[in-house]
């Protein structure tokens, strides 16, 4: 009898299924990881809502790209990685696109990692790092790249919009790096409470209070007679296209706007306002191998409160409950699929 494993798949818009699939077939350059934890990302919720990577697909889409586990099998050509190594997986390493439209997804018991290379697709965890923290390396790497793309200096006045896992990781890293003037906003009170527990972060749960705080703590300027904040950089982690216009209209000249939230709808941009302010709008997507490794090193320093990031752990059989929790920012922060035996 052929060995089977579970895989969580998207079958269509808002339709998940837990399927029995064939156990991975190991190639000489591949390895198989027994997954321990896999986080549910806001991107997963977007994939689920649309029914696939960018819409409904002909084939089921395997989910899961924030994962950690133990190496259980290695191909004959694998170097520097051994059975029983504790690892995190870079889902985009070597163009695998795990959980991002590729043929594999991390919400499974046994994950095939093709063309596995140390510090490209596979990263070894320190012995004292939990598998839960290991599964946070990926979103922290996204946040780290966002900061790198922001061109900040230590005195920069920064505003962060959206405090889901990526936004919360951004403000956590900004605080850790020593930035002193961080203002944030999110509509969910739980996220705001968590962010306000960080040094140098002031977070608010409505736009009016947020805008007032920007003027109070960042200062105020005028653009063609209109009062605006003296904020240097806005980081958008919301994926809310309507917010972009608000940010533009509240920006001073030469403000930098960094888009890292996944937008499902087209944004209507007033480029006259962008031009008159000489704004810089840039984007941040995923991370490099170097940033993934740096994220691992930072998290290995025990610099976060795991309970603030991970609110719920659900068995894969309870995936429907897990995804409903993940949709509610007032009840949950990060929800993880627990695949430990």
PyMOL commands that set and color helices and strands:
alter all, ss='L'
color gray80, all
select helices_A, chain A and resi 42-50+93-95+131-134+137-149+165-177+189-195+207-218+241-249+271-277+289-299+306-309+316-326
alter helices_A, ss='H'
color red, helices_A
select strands_A, chain A and resi 4-12+15-22+31-39+61-62+66-74+86-89+110-113+122-124+158-161+182-185+201-204+220-223+226-229+233-236+256-259+280-283+310-315+334-338
alter strands_A, ss='S'
color yellow, strands_A
deselect
rebuild
show_as cartoon
